[in-house]
Amino acid sequence: MNISTVTTKGQATIPEEIRRLLNINIGDKVSFTTIEPHTKQIMIKIIPSNVVDQLVGSLSSKVKYVDFKEVRKIAGKLLVKKYKIK
């Protein structure tokens, strides 16, 4: 039986035997799904880090990218206008 203690930060270590068995590596992500809430059972799914890397940039957005400096400049102009600063 593999047991892990939950820390004050809500973290628990996946035991080494389980990590080896499932080939879980540093940087892999895990997702948690509730299976049986009344029996307090969950399913943990391992998402290999290379899968996450492959998904980067796969979602599109209608929001135009604006450089951080440009955003600050626009925000500054809006604040000057709002508070009538000269």
PDB file of N, CA, C and O in Angstrom:
ATOM      1  N   MET A   1       0.849  -1.177   0.000  1.00  0.00           N
ATOM      2  CA  MET A   1       0.000   0.000   0.000  1.00  0.00           C
ATOM      3  C   MET A   1       0.893   1.238   0.000  1.00  0.00           C
ATOM      4  O   MET A   1       1.855   1.316   0.765  1.00  0.00           O
ATOM      5  N   ASN A   2       0.576   2.192  -0.851  1.00  0.00           N
ATOM      6  CA  ASN A   2       1.332   3.442  -0.932  1.00  0.00           C
ATOM      7  C   ASN A   2       0.490   4.547  -0.314  1.00  0.00           C
ATOM      8  O   ASN A   2      -0.621   4.816  -0.770  1.00  0.00           O
ATOM      9  N   ILE A   3       1.015   5.182   0.716  1.00  0.00           N
ATOM     10  CA  ILE A   3       0.301   6.235   1.427  1.00  0.00           C
ATOM     11  C   ILE A   3       1.141   7.503   1.381  1.00  0.00           C
ATOM     12  O   ILE A   3       2.366   7.458   1.497  1.00  0.00           O
ATOM     13  N   SER A   4       0.461   8.637   1.210  1.00  0.00           N
ATOM     14  CA  SER A   4       1.125   9.929   1.191  1.00  0.00           C
ATOM     15  C   SER A   4       0.346  10.864   2.107  1.00  0.00           C
ATOM     16  O   SER A   4      -0.880  10.781   2.180  1.00  0.00           O
ATOM     17  N   THR A   5       1.041  11.744   2.798  1.00  0.00           N
ATOM     18  CA  THR A   5       0.404  12.694   3.712  1.00  0.00           C
ATOM     19  C   THR A   5       0.218  14.035   3.008  1.00  0.00           C
ATOM     20  O   THR A   5       1.115  14.500   2.305  1.00  0.00           O
ATOM     21  N   VAL A   6      -0.937  14.649   3.197  1.00  0.00           N
ATOM     22  CA  VAL A   6      -1.207  15.966   2.626  1.00  0.00           C
ATOM     23  C   VAL A   6      -0.547  17.016   3.517  1.00  0.00           C
ATOM     24  O   VAL A   6      -0.698  16.997   4.739  1.00  0.00           O
ATOM     25  N   THR A   7       0.189  17.935   2.881  1.00  0.00           N
ATOM     26  CA  THR A   7       0.888  18.994   3.613  1.00  0.00           C
ATOM     27  C   THR A   7      -0.059  20.142   3.916  1.00  0.00           C
ATOM     28  O   THR A   7      -1.213  20.137   3.487  1.00  0.00           O
ATOM     29  N   THR A   8       0.436  21.128   4.661  1.00  0.00           N
ATOM     30  CA  THR A   8      -0.376  22.313   4.972  1.00  0.00           C
ATOM     31  C   THR A   8      -0.717  23.109   3.728  1.00  0.00           C
ATOM     32  O   THR A   8      -1.668  23.890   3.737  1.00  0.00           O
ATOM     33  N   LYS A   9       0.048  22.924   2.653  1.00  0.00           N
ATOM     34  CA  LYS A   9      -0.227  23.596   1.383  1.00  0.00           C
ATOM     35  C   LYS A   9      -1.174  22.784   0.504  1.00  0.00           C
ATOM     36  O   LYS A   9      -1.454  23.177  -0.629  1.00  0.00           O
ATOM     37  N   GLY A  10      -1.670  21.652   1.016  1.00  0.00           N
ATOM     38  CA  GLY A  10      -2.582  20.814   0.239  1.00  0.00           C
ATOM     39  C   GLY A  10      -1.869  19.932  -0.762  1.00  0.00           C
ATOM     40  O   GLY A  10      -2.499  19.422  -1.689  1.00  0.00           O
ATOM     41  N   GLN A  11      -0.575  19.742  -0.600  1.00  0.00           N
ATOM     42  CA  GLN A  11       0.208  18.941  -1.532  1.00  0.00           C
ATOM     43  C   GLN A  11       0.421  17.537  -0.985  1.00  0.00           C
ATOM     44  O   GLN A  11       0.522  17.334   0.225  1.00  0.00           O
ATOM     45  N   ALA A  12       0.488  16.579  -1.890  1.00  0.00           N
ATOM     46  CA  ALA A  12       0.809  15.203  -1.517  1.00  0.00           C
ATOM     47  C   ALA A  12       1.804  14.663  -2.534  1.00  0.00           C
ATOM     48  O   ALA A  12       1.706  14.964  -3.723  1.00  0.00           O
ATOM     49  N   THR A  13       2.754  13.873  -2.072  1.00  0.00           N
ATOM     50  CA  THR A  13       3.764  13.285  -2.944  1.00  0.00           C
ATOM     51  C   THR A  13       3.237  11.985  -3.529  1.00  0.00           C
ATOM     52  O   THR A  13       2.664  11.160  -2.818  1.00  0.00           O
ATOM     53  N   ILE A  14       3.435  11.810  -4.837  1.00  0.00           N
ATOM     54  CA  ILE A  14       3.103  10.530  -5.456  1.00  0.00           C
ATOM     55  C   ILE A  14       4.256   9.588  -5.119  1.00  0.00           C
ATOM     56  O   ILE A  14       5.405   9.879  -5.450  1.00  0.00           O
ATOM     57  N   PRO A  15       3.969   8.474  -4.471  1.00  0.00           N
ATOM     58  CA  PRO A  15       5.048   7.564  -4.055  1.00  0.00           C
ATOM     59  C   PRO A  15       5.921   7.111  -5.228  1.00  0.00           C
ATOM     60  O   PRO A  15       5.444   6.945  -6.351  1.00  0.00           O
ATOM     61  N   GLU A  16       7.204   6.915  -4.939  1.00  0.00           N
ATOM     62  CA  GLU A  16       8.189   6.554  -5.961  1.00  0.00           C
ATOM     63  C   GLU A  16       7.770   5.317  -6.755  1.00  0.00           C
ATOM     64  O   GLU A  16       7.911   5.289  -7.978  1.00  0.00           O
ATOM     65  N   GLU A  17       7.260   4.305  -6.073  1.00  0.00           N
ATOM     66  CA  GLU A  17       6.851   3.068  -6.755  1.00  0.00           C
ATOM     67  C   GLU A  17       5.776   3.352  -7.815  1.00  0.00           C
ATOM     68  O   GLU A  17       5.810   2.790  -8.910  1.00  0.00           O
ATOM     69  N   ILE A  18       4.833   4.223  -7.479  1.00  0.00           N
ATOM     70  CA  ILE A  18       3.762   4.585  -8.416  1.00  0.00           C
ATOM     71  C   ILE A  18       4.334   5.403  -9.566  1.00  0.00           C
ATOM     72  O   ILE A  18       3.967   5.188 -10.721  1.00  0.00           O
ATOM     73  N   ARG A  19       5.236   6.345  -9.261  1.00  0.00           N
ATOM     74  CA  ARG A  19       5.851   7.167 -10.316  1.00  0.00           C
ATOM     75  C   ARG A  19       6.601   6.291 -11.310  1.00  0.00           C
ATOM     76  O   ARG A  19       6.505   6.503 -12.519  1.00  0.00           O
ATOM     77  N   ARG A  20       7.344   5.312 -10.812  1.00  0.00           N
ATOM     78  CA  ARG A  20       8.083   4.406 -11.705  1.00  0.00           C
ATOM     79  C   ARG A  20       7.121   3.559 -12.523  1.00  0.00           C
ATOM     80  O   ARG A  20       7.298   3.408 -13.732  1.00  0.00           O
ATOM     81  N   LEU A  21       6.109   3.007 -11.873  1.00  0.00           N
ATOM     82  CA  LEU A  21       5.142   2.143 -12.535  1.00  0.00           C
ATOM     83  C   LEU A  21       4.418   2.864 -13.685  1.00  0.00           C
ATOM     84  O   LEU A  21       4.195   2.290 -14.751  1.00  0.00           O
ATOM     85  N   LEU A  22       4.060   4.124 -13.446  1.00  0.00           N
ATOM     86  CA  LEU A  22       3.320   4.904 -14.442  1.00  0.00           C
ATOM     87  C   LEU A  22       4.207   5.789 -15.303  1.00  0.00           C
ATOM     88  O   LEU A  22       3.708   6.540 -16.141  1.00  0.00           O
ATOM     89  N   ASN A  23       5.522   5.707 -15.102  1.00  0.00           N
ATOM     90  CA  ASN A  23       6.483   6.509 -15.859  1.00  0.00           C
ATOM     91  C   ASN A  23       6.183   8.007 -15.735  1.00  0.00           C
ATOM     92  O   ASN A  23       6.155   8.732 -16.729  1.00  0.00           O
ATOM     93  N   ILE A  24       5.961   8.449 -14.507  1.00  0.00           N
ATOM     94  CA  ILE A  24       5.702   9.860 -14.236  1.00  0.00           C
ATOM     95  C   ILE A  24       7.039  10.557 -14.063  1.00  0.00           C
ATOM     96  O   ILE A  24       7.876  10.128 -13.269  1.00  0.00           O
ATOM     97  N   ASN A  25       7.236  11.636 -14.812  1.00  0.00           N
ATOM     98  CA  ASN A  25       8.510  12.351 -14.795  1.00  0.00           C
ATOM     99  C   ASN A  25       8.344  13.763 -14.261  1.00  0.00           C
ATOM    100  O   ASN A  25       7.231  14.284 -14.184  1.00  0.00           O
ATOM    101  N   ILE A  26       9.457  14.374 -13.895  1.00  0.00           N
ATOM    102  CA  ILE A  26       9.455  15.757 -13.453  1.00  0.00           C
ATOM    103  C   ILE A  26       8.893  16.621 -14.583  1.00  0.00           C
ATOM    104  O   ILE A  26       9.288  16.476 -15.739  1.00  0.00           O
ATOM    105  N   GLY A  27       7.978  17.511 -14.243  1.00  0.00           N
ATOM    106  CA  GLY A  27       7.369  18.394 -15.236  1.00  0.00           C
ATOM    107  C   GLY A  27       6.055  17.872 -15.785  1.00  0.00           C
ATOM    108  O   GLY A  27       5.315  18.628 -16.414  1.00  0.00           O
ATOM    109  N   ASP A  28       5.741  16.593 -15.565  1.00  0.00           N
ATOM    110  CA  ASP A  28       4.451  16.064 -16.007  1.00  0.00           C
ATOM    111  C   ASP A  28       3.341  16.730 -15.201  1.00  0.00           C
ATOM    112  O   ASP A  28       3.548  17.105 -14.047  1.00  0.00           O
ATOM    113  N   LYS A  29       2.192  16.874 -15.793  1.00  0.00           N
ATOM    114  CA  LYS A  29       1.024  17.448 -15.125  1.00  0.00           C
ATOM    115  C   LYS A  29       0.096  16.315 -14.725  1.00  0.00           C
ATOM    116  O   LYS A  29       0.138  15.233 -15.311  1.00  0.00           O
ATOM    117  N   VAL A  30      -0.747  16.564 -13.721  1.00  0.00           N
ATOM    118  CA  VAL A  30      -1.758  15.587 -13.329  1.00  0.00           C
ATOM    119  C   VAL A  30      -3.105  16.288 -13.276  1.00  0.00           C
ATOM    120  O   VAL A  30      -3.197  17.454 -12.895  1.00  0.00           O
ATOM    121  N   SER A  31      -4.145  15.568 -13.661  1.00  0.00           N
ATOM    122  CA  SER A  31      -5.498  16.103 -13.521  1.00  0.00           C
ATOM    123  C   SER A  31      -6.268  15.185 -12.590  1.00  0.00           C
ATOM    124  O   SER A  31      -6.028  13.978 -12.547  1.00  0.00           O
ATOM    125  N   PHE A  32      -7.195  15.769 -11.846  1.00  0.00           N
ATOM    126  CA  PHE A  32      -7.978  15.030 -10.868  1.00  0.00           C
ATOM    127  C   PHE A  32      -9.442  15.049 -11.279  1.00  0.00           C
ATOM    128  O   PHE A  32      -9.988  16.105 -11.597  1.00  0.00           O
ATOM    129  N   THR A  33     -10.075  13.887 -11.274  1.00  0.00           N
ATOM    130  CA  THR A  33     -11.481  13.757 -11.613  1.00  0.00           C
ATOM    131  C   THR A  33     -12.189  13.029 -10.483  1.00  0.00           C
ATOM    132  O   THR A  33     -11.720  11.994 -10.011  1.00  0.00           O
ATOM    133  N   THR A  34     -13.316  13.572 -10.052  1.00  0.00           N
ATOM    134  CA  THR A  34     -14.092  12.913  -9.004  1.00  0.00           C
ATOM    135  C   THR A  34     -14.825  11.728  -9.608  1.00  0.00           C
ATOM    136  O   THR A  34     -15.526  11.869 -10.609  1.00  0.00           O
ATOM    137  N   ILE A  35     -14.664  10.572  -9.004  1.00  0.00           N
ATOM    138  CA  ILE A  35     -15.339   9.356  -9.465  1.00  0.00           C
ATOM    139  C   ILE A  35     -16.552   9.102  -8.584  1.00  0.00           C
ATOM    140  O   ILE A  35     -17.679   9.008  -9.070  1.00  0.00           O
ATOM    141  N   GLU A  36     -16.312   8.995  -7.302  1.00  0.00           N
ATOM    142  CA  GLU A  36     -17.368   8.694  -6.335  1.00  0.00           C
ATOM    143  C   GLU A  36     -17.239   9.663  -5.156  1.00  0.00           C
ATOM    144  O   GLU A  36     -16.508   9.375  -4.208  1.00  0.00           O
ATOM    145  N   PRO A  37     -17.937  10.809  -5.197  1.00  0.00           N
ATOM    146  CA  PRO A  37     -17.801  11.775  -4.099  1.00  0.00           C
ATOM    147  C   PRO A  37     -18.198  11.205  -2.738  1.00  0.00           C
ATOM    148  O   PRO A  37     -17.566  11.516  -1.729  1.00  0.00           O
ATOM    149  N   HIS A  38     -19.234  10.377  -2.704  1.00  0.00           N
ATOM    150  CA  HIS A  38     -19.686   9.863  -1.408  1.00  0.00           C
ATOM    151  C   HIS A  38     -18.724   8.832  -0.814  1.00  0.00           C
ATOM    152  O   HIS A  38     -18.731   8.606   0.396  1.00  0.00           O
ATOM    153  N   THR A  39     -17.895   8.203  -1.659  1.00  0.00           N
ATOM    154  CA  THR A  39     -16.877   7.280  -1.134  1.00  0.00           C
ATOM    155  C   THR A  39     -15.483   7.909  -1.163  1.00  0.00           C
ATOM    156  O   THR A  39     -14.489   7.266  -0.828  1.00  0.00           O
ATOM    157  N   LYS A  40     -15.433   9.184  -1.573  1.00  0.00           N
ATOM    158  CA  LYS A  40     -14.183   9.959  -1.612  1.00  0.00           C
ATOM    159  C   LYS A  40     -13.129   9.308  -2.512  1.00  0.00           C
ATOM    160  O   LYS A  40     -11.962   9.195  -2.136  1.00  0.00           O
ATOM    161  N   GLN A  41     -13.555   8.881  -3.703  1.00  0.00           N
ATOM    162  CA  GLN A  41     -12.625   8.298  -4.666  1.00  0.00           C
ATOM    163  C   GLN A  41     -12.435   9.271  -5.829  1.00  0.00           C
ATOM    164  O   GLN A  41     -13.383   9.904  -6.294  1.00  0.00           O
ATOM    165  N   ILE A  42     -11.191   9.374  -6.283  1.00  0.00           N
ATOM    166  CA  ILE A  42     -10.873  10.212  -7.440  1.00  0.00           C
ATOM    167  C   ILE A  42     -10.036   9.413  -8.416  1.00  0.00           C
ATOM    168  O   ILE A  42      -9.513   8.347  -8.091  1.00  0.00           O
ATOM    169  N   MET A  43      -9.921   9.955  -9.627  1.00  0.00           N
ATOM    170  CA  MET A  43      -9.007   9.374 -10.605  1.00  0.00           C
ATOM    171  C   MET A  43      -7.957  10.436 -10.898  1.00  0.00           C
ATOM    172  O   MET A  43      -8.284  11.605 -11.105  1.00  0.00           O
ATOM    173  N   ILE A  44      -6.706  10.025 -10.913  1.00  0.00           N
ATOM    174  CA  ILE A  44      -5.607  10.925 -11.261  1.00  0.00           C
ATOM    175  C   ILE A  44      -5.121  10.520 -12.638  1.00  0.00           C
ATOM    176  O   ILE A  44      -4.755   9.366 -12.862  1.00  0.00           O
ATOM    177  N   LYS A  45      -5.118  11.474 -13.564  1.00  0.00           N
ATOM    178  CA  LYS A  45      -4.644  11.210 -14.922  1.00  0.00           C
ATOM    179  C   LYS A  45      -3.328  11.948 -15.116  1.00  0.00           C
ATOM    180  O   LYS A  45      -3.220  13.134 -14.807  1.00  0.00           O
ATOM    181  N   ILE A  46      -2.332  11.240 -15.630  1.00  0.00           N
ATOM    182  CA  ILE A  46      -1.018  11.829 -15.876  1.00  0.00           C
ATOM    183  C   ILE A  46      -1.010  12.431 -17.275  1.00  0.00           C
ATOM    184  O   ILE A  46      -1.391  11.778 -18.246  1.00  0.00           O
ATOM    185  N   ILE A  47      -0.572  13.685 -17.364  1.00  0.00           N
ATOM    186  CA  ILE A  47      -0.448  14.362 -18.652  1.00  0.00           C
ATOM    187  C   ILE A  47       1.038  14.622 -18.862  1.00  0.00           C
ATOM    188  O   ILE A  47       1.592  15.537 -18.252  1.00  0.00           O
ATOM    189  N   PRO A  48       1.699  13.831 -19.718  1.00  0.00           N
ATOM    190  CA  PRO A  48       3.148  13.993 -19.924  1.00  0.00           C
ATOM    191  C   PRO A  48       3.493  15.418 -20.363  1.00  0.00           C
ATOM    192  O   PRO A  48       2.734  16.044 -21.102  1.00  0.00           O
ATOM    193  N   SER A  49       4.630  15.921 -19.908  1.00  0.00           N
ATOM    194  CA  SER A  49       5.026  17.293 -20.213  1.00  0.00           C
ATOM    195  C   SER A  49       5.152  17.531 -21.709  1.00  0.00           C
ATOM    196  O   SER A  49       4.878  18.638 -22.174  1.00  0.00           O
ATOM    197  N   ASN A  50       5.561  16.522 -22.481  1.00  0.00           N
ATOM    198  CA  ASN A  50       5.703  16.748 -23.920  1.00  0.00           C
ATOM    199  C   ASN A  50       4.337  16.979 -24.578  1.00  0.00           C
ATOM    200  O   ASN A  50       4.264  17.663 -25.599  1.00  0.00           O
ATOM    201  N   VAL A  51       3.264  16.429 -24.022  1.00  0.00           N
ATOM    202  CA  VAL A  51       1.913  16.673 -24.557  1.00  0.00           C
ATOM    203  C   VAL A  51       1.529  18.125 -24.331  1.00  0.00           C
ATOM    204  O   VAL A  51       0.972  18.766 -25.222  1.00  0.00           O
ATOM    205  N   VAL A  52       1.820  18.646 -23.150  1.00  0.00           N
ATOM    206  CA  VAL A  52       1.519  20.036 -22.846  1.00  0.00           C
ATOM    207  C   VAL A  52       2.309  20.947 -23.779  1.00  0.00           C
ATOM    208  O   VAL A  52       1.766  21.923 -24.297  1.00  0.00           O
ATOM    209  N   ASP A  53       3.582  20.637 -23.996  1.00  0.00           N
ATOM    210  CA  ASP A  53       4.409  21.442 -24.891  1.00  0.00           C
ATOM    211  C   ASP A  53       3.848  21.443 -26.307  1.00  0.00           C
ATOM    212  O   ASP A  53       3.920  22.463 -26.993  1.00  0.00           O
ATOM    213  N   GLN A  54       3.296  20.333 -26.755  1.00  0.00           N
ATOM    214  CA  GLN A  54       2.737  20.241 -28.101  1.00  0.00           C
ATOM    215  C   GLN A  54       1.490  21.104 -28.253  1.00  0.00           C
ATOM    216  O   GLN A  54       1.179  21.551 -29.356  1.00  0.00           O
ATOM    217  N   LEU A  55       0.774  21.342 -27.156  1.00  0.00           N
ATOM    218  CA  LEU A  55      -0.465  22.119 -27.213  1.00  0.00           C
ATOM    219  C   LEU A  55      -0.243  23.624 -27.175  1.00  0.00           C
ATOM    220  O   LEU A  55      -1.158  24.392 -27.474  1.00  0.00           O
ATOM    221  N   VAL A  56       0.956  24.054 -26.812  1.00  0.00           N
ATOM    222  CA  VAL A  56       1.239  25.483 -26.718  1.00  0.00           C
ATOM    223  C   VAL A  56       0.978  26.143 -28.061  1.00  0.00           C
ATOM    224  O   VAL A  56       1.507  25.725 -29.091  1.00  0.00           O
ATOM    225  N   GLY A  57       0.144  27.194 -28.032  1.00  0.00           N
ATOM    226  CA  GLY A  57      -0.174  27.934 -29.248  1.00  0.00           C
ATOM    227  C   GLY A  57      -1.270  27.317 -30.075  1.00  0.00           C
ATOM    228  O   GLY A  57      -1.577  27.827 -31.152  1.00  0.00           O
ATOM    229  N   SER A  58      -1.875  26.237 -29.617  1.00  0.00           N
ATOM    230  CA  SER A  58      -2.901  25.575 -30.423  1.00  0.00           C
ATOM    231  C   SER A  58      -4.262  26.255 -30.321  1.00  0.00           C
ATOM    232  O   SER A  58      -5.139  26.010 -31.150  1.00  0.00           O
ATOM    233  N   LEU A  59      -4.446  27.101 -29.322  1.00  0.00           N
ATOM    234  CA  LEU A  59      -5.707  27.815 -29.170  1.00  0.00           C
ATOM    235  C   LEU A  59      -5.584  29.196 -29.800  1.00  0.00           C
ATOM    236  O   LEU A  59      -4.581  29.886 -29.620  1.00  0.00           O
ATOM    237  N   SER A  60      -6.598  29.580 -30.525  1.00  0.00           N
ATOM    238  CA  SER A  60      -6.557  30.898 -31.144  1.00  0.00           C
ATOM    239  C   SER A  60      -7.432  31.853 -30.343  1.00  0.00           C
ATOM    240  O   SER A  60      -8.309  31.433 -29.587  1.00  0.00           O
ATOM    241  N   SER A  61      -7.182  33.120 -30.519  1.00  0.00           N
ATOM    242  CA  SER A  61      -7.933  34.142 -29.804  1.00  0.00           C
ATOM    243  C   SER A  61      -8.203  35.300 -30.751  1.00  0.00           C
ATOM    244  O   SER A  61      -7.384  35.610 -31.617  1.00  0.00           O
ATOM    245  N   LYS A  62      -9.350  35.933 -30.584  1.00  0.00           N
ATOM    246  CA  LYS A  62      -9.676  37.105 -31.393  1.00  0.00           C
ATOM    247  C   LYS A  62      -9.076  38.367 -30.781  1.00  0.00           C
ATOM    248  O   LYS A  62      -9.118  39.440 -31.382  1.00  0.00           O
ATOM    249  N   VAL A  63      -8.515  38.225 -29.572  1.00  0.00           N
ATOM    250  CA  VAL A  63      -7.904  39.360 -28.892  1.00  0.00           C
ATOM    251  C   VAL A  63      -6.529  39.603 -29.494  1.00  0.00           C
ATOM    252  O   VAL A  63      -5.680  38.713 -29.530  1.00  0.00           O
ATOM    253  N   LYS A  64      -6.329  40.831 -29.964  1.00  0.00           N
ATOM    254  CA  LYS A  64      -5.060  41.193 -30.579  1.00  0.00           C
ATOM    255  C   LYS A  64      -3.972  41.311 -29.502  1.00  0.00           C
ATOM    256  O   LYS A  64      -4.212  41.884 -28.439  1.00  0.00           O
ATOM    257  N   TYR A  65      -2.785  40.773 -29.774  1.00  0.00           N
ATOM    258  CA  TYR A  65      -1.665  40.891 -28.847  1.00  0.00           C
ATOM    259  C   TYR A  65      -1.165  42.326 -28.858  1.00  0.00           C
ATOM    260  O   TYR A  65      -0.944  42.915 -29.916  1.00  0.00           O
ATOM    261  N   VAL A  66      -0.991  42.876 -27.665  1.00  0.00           N
ATOM    262  CA  VAL A  66      -0.446  44.223 -27.535  1.00  0.00           C
ATOM    263  C   VAL A  66       0.716  44.138 -26.557  1.00  0.00           C
ATOM    264  O   VAL A  66       0.600  43.542 -25.487  1.00  0.00           O
ATOM    265  N   ASP A  67       1.830  44.737 -26.934  1.00  0.00           N
ATOM    266  CA  ASP A  67       3.023  44.760 -26.105  1.00  0.00           C
ATOM    267  C   ASP A  67       2.730  45.420 -24.759  1.00  0.00           C
ATOM    268  O   ASP A  67       1.944  46.365 -24.688  1.00  0.00           O
ATOM    269  N   PHE A  68       3.357  44.928 -23.696  1.00  0.00           N
ATOM    270  CA  PHE A  68       3.142  45.438 -22.348  1.00  0.00           C
ATOM    271  C   PHE A  68       3.369  46.946 -22.265  1.00  0.00           C
ATOM    272  O   PHE A  68       2.597  47.652 -21.616  1.00  0.00           O
ATOM    273  N   LYS A  69       4.408  47.438 -22.908  1.00  0.00           N
ATOM    274  CA  LYS A  69       4.690  48.876 -22.860  1.00  0.00           C
ATOM    275  C   LYS A  69       3.560  49.677 -23.509  1.00  0.00           C
ATOM    276  O   LYS A  69       3.199  50.754 -23.034  1.00  0.00           O
ATOM    277  N   GLU A  70       3.014  49.149 -24.583  1.00  0.00           N
ATOM    278  CA  GLU A  70       1.894  49.812 -25.268  1.00  0.00           C
ATOM    279  C   GLU A  70       0.651  49.821 -24.381  1.00  0.00           C
ATOM    280  O   GLU A  70      -0.082  50.810 -24.345  1.00  0.00           O
ATOM    281  N   VAL A  71       0.415  48.732 -23.674  1.00  0.00           N
ATOM    282  CA  VAL A  71      -0.733  48.654 -22.768  1.00  0.00           C
ATOM    283  C   VAL A  71      -0.604  49.711 -21.665  1.00  0.00           C
ATOM    284  O   VAL A  71      -1.579  50.383 -21.329  1.00  0.00           O
ATOM    285  N   ARG A  72       0.597  49.855 -21.107  1.00  0.00           N
ATOM    286  CA  ARG A  72       0.814  50.865 -20.062  1.00  0.00           C
ATOM    287  C   ARG A  72       0.574  52.271 -20.600  1.00  0.00           C
ATOM    288  O   ARG A  72       0.009  53.123 -19.914  1.00  0.00           O
ATOM    289  N   LYS A  73       1.012  52.501 -21.840  1.00  0.00           N
ATOM    290  CA  LYS A  73       0.834  53.818 -22.443  1.00  0.00           C
ATOM    291  C   LYS A  73      -0.659  54.120 -22.623  1.00  0.00           C
ATOM    292  O   LYS A  73      -1.116  55.220 -22.313  1.00  0.00           O
ATOM    293  N   ILE A  74      -1.406  53.145 -23.119  1.00  0.00           N
ATOM    294  CA  ILE A  74      -2.851  53.314 -23.320  1.00  0.00           C
ATOM    295  C   ILE A  74      -3.552  53.532 -21.980  1.00  0.00           C
ATOM    296  O   ILE A  74      -4.410  54.406 -21.857  1.00  0.00           O
ATOM    297  N   ALA A  75      -3.180  52.731 -20.973  1.00  0.00           N
ATOM    298  CA  ALA A  75      -3.784  52.866 -19.642  1.00  0.00           C
ATOM    299  C   ALA A  75      -3.489  54.237 -19.058  1.00  0.00           C
ATOM    300  O   ALA A  75      -4.358  54.854 -18.443  1.00  0.00           O
ATOM    301  N   GLY A  76      -2.275  54.712 -19.247  1.00  0.00           N
ATOM    302  CA  GLY A  76      -1.903  56.043 -18.755  1.00  0.00           C
ATOM    303  C   GLY A  76      -2.756  57.125 -19.373  1.00  0.00           C
ATOM    304  O   GLY A  76      -3.209  58.032 -18.675  1.00  0.00           O
ATOM    305  N   LYS A  77      -2.983  57.044 -20.686  1.00  0.00           N
ATOM    306  CA  LYS A  77      -3.817  58.039 -21.370  1.00  0.00           C
ATOM    307  C   LYS A  77      -5.249  57.993 -20.856  1.00  0.00           C
ATOM    308  O   LYS A  77      -5.877  59.036 -20.675  1.00  0.00           O
ATOM    309  N   LEU A  78      -5.767  56.795 -20.622  1.00  0.00           N
ATOM    310  CA  LEU A  78      -7.136  56.660 -20.107  1.00  0.00           C
ATOM    311  C   LEU A  78      -7.259  57.217 -18.694  1.00  0.00           C
ATOM    312  O   LEU A  78      -8.271  57.832 -18.357  1.00  0.00           O
ATOM    313  N   LEU A  79      -6.234  57.009 -17.864  1.00  0.00           N
ATOM    314  CA  LEU A  79      -6.261  57.537 -16.501  1.00  0.00           C
ATOM    315  C   LEU A  79      -6.177  59.060 -16.500  1.00  0.00           C
ATOM    316  O   LEU A  79      -6.853  59.719 -15.711  1.00  0.00           O
ATOM    317  N   VAL A  80      -5.346  59.622 -17.384  1.00  0.00           N
ATOM    318  CA  VAL A  80      -5.234  61.082 -17.497  1.00  0.00           C
ATOM    319  C   VAL A  80      -6.586  61.654 -17.890  1.00  0.00           C
ATOM    320  O   VAL A  80      -7.029  62.662 -17.339  1.00  0.00           O
ATOM    321  N   LYS A  81      -7.236  61.003 -18.845  1.00  0.00           N
ATOM    322  CA  LYS A  81      -8.548  61.463 -19.317  1.00  0.00           C
ATOM    323  C   LYS A  81      -9.604  61.337 -18.209  1.00  0.00           C
ATOM    324  O   LYS A  81     -10.404  62.250 -18.002  1.00  0.00           O
ATOM    325  N   LYS A  82      -9.601  60.206 -17.503  1.00  0.00           N
ATOM    326  CA  LYS A  82     -10.591  59.956 -16.450  1.00  0.00           C
ATOM    327  C   LYS A  82     -10.463  60.935 -15.309  1.00  0.00           C
ATOM    328  O   LYS A  82     -11.468  61.446 -14.816  1.00  0.00           O
ATOM    329  N   TYR A  83      -9.233  61.207 -14.876  1.00  0.00           N
ATOM    330  CA  TYR A  83      -9.028  62.067 -13.718  1.00  0.00           C
ATOM    331  C   TYR A  83      -8.648  63.498 -14.107  1.00  0.00           C
ATOM    332  O   TYR A  83      -8.285  64.310 -13.257  1.00  0.00           O
ATOM    333  N   LYS A  84      -8.737  63.788 -15.401  1.00  0.00           N
ATOM    334  CA  LYS A  84      -8.475  65.137 -15.923  1.00  0.00           C
ATOM    335  C   LYS A  84      -7.152  65.709 -15.417  1.00  0.00           C
ATOM    336  O   LYS A  84      -7.081  66.845 -14.948  1.00  0.00           O
ATOM    337  N   ILE A  85      -6.102  64.885 -15.528  1.00  0.00           N
ATOM    338  CA  ILE A  85      -4.773  65.276 -15.102  1.00  0.00           C
ATOM    339  C   ILE A  85      -4.076  65.972 -16.271  1.00  0.00           C
ATOM    340  O   ILE A  85      -4.206  65.549 -17.420  1.00  0.00           O
ATOM    341  N   LYS A  86      -3.345  67.030 -15.975  1.00  0.00           N
ATOM    342  CA  LYS A  86      -2.642  67.755 -17.034  1.00  0.00           C
ATOM    343  C   LYS A  86      -1.173  67.471 -16.984  1.00  0.00           C
ATOM    344  O   LYS A  86      -0.415  67.995 -17.801  1.00  0.00           O
TER     345      LYS A  86
END
